[in-house]
Amino acid sequence: MPRSGRPRTSRTLRLIKVVRERIRRNPRRSMRKMVKELRISEGSVRNIVKKDLRLRLYKLKKTHLLTKKNQIKDVKRS
């Protein structure tokens, strides 16, 4: 049944499938990289991921490297 109002331009079924496939192939894929590759707005990609695919967004965090030397230092401090 056709919907009333302006038709979707960026959150189309084809684009939703493309985003789903890219996330399936690489779940750690950056949303900004996808935006550049697909040439659509960050908000559109965010809406596809959150509303259409019902996934949660998260930011990858870099952690410090814990070497043996650092471990020994930490043990001495405590």
C-alpha positions in Angstrom: 0.0 0.0 0.0 1.5 3.3 -1.0 2.3 5.8 1.7 1.3 9.4 1.6 3.8 12.2 1.7 7.3 12.6 0.2 9.0 9.3 -0.9 12.2 8.2 0.8 15.3 9.1 -1.0 18.2 7.9 1.2 16.7 5.2 3.4 15.5 3.0 0.5 15.3 -0.8 0.8 18.3 -1.1 -1.5 20.5 1.1 0.6 19.3 -0.6 3.8 20.4 -4.0 2.3 23.8 -2.5 1.3 24.4 -1.2 4.8 23.3 -4.5 6.4 25.7 -6.5 4.2 28.6 -4.2 4.9 28.0 -4.5 8.7 27.6 -8.2 8.4 31.0 -8.5 6.5 32.7 -6.3 9.0 30.9 -5.5 12.3 33.7 -3.1 13.4 33.3 -1.0 10.3 33.3 2.8 11.1 30.1 4.6 10.3 32.1 7.6 8.9 33.9 5.3 6.4 30.5 3.9 5.3 29.2 7.5 4.9 32.2 8.3 2.6 31.8 5.1 0.6 28.0 5.4 0.1 28.1 9.2 -0.3 25.1 9.8 2.0 24.7 11.8 5.2 25.9 10.5 8.5 22.3 11.0 9.9 20.9 8.7 7.2 23.4 5.9 8.0 22.7 6.3 11.7 19.0 6.1 11.1 19.4 3.0 9.0 21.5 1.3 11.6 19.4 2.3 14.6 15.8 2.3 13.2 15.8 -0.1 10.3 18.5 -2.6 11.4 17.8 -2.1 15.1 21.5 -2.2 16.0 23.3 -0.2 18.7 26.1 2.2 17.8 29.4 2.2 19.8 32.7 3.9 19.5 35.9 1.8 19.4 38.2 2.8 22.1 42.0 2.5 22.0 43.6 1.0 25.2 47.1 1.3 26.5 49.4 -1.6 25.9 50.1 -3.4 29.2 53.6 -4.8 29.0 55.4 -7.0 31.6 57.4 -4.0 32.6 54.2 -2.0 33.3 52.6 -4.9 35.2 55.6 -5.1 37.5 55.5 -1.4 38.1 51.8 -1.5 39.0 52.4 -4.4 41.4 55.2 -2.5 43.1 53.0 0.6 43.5 50.1 -1.3 45.2 
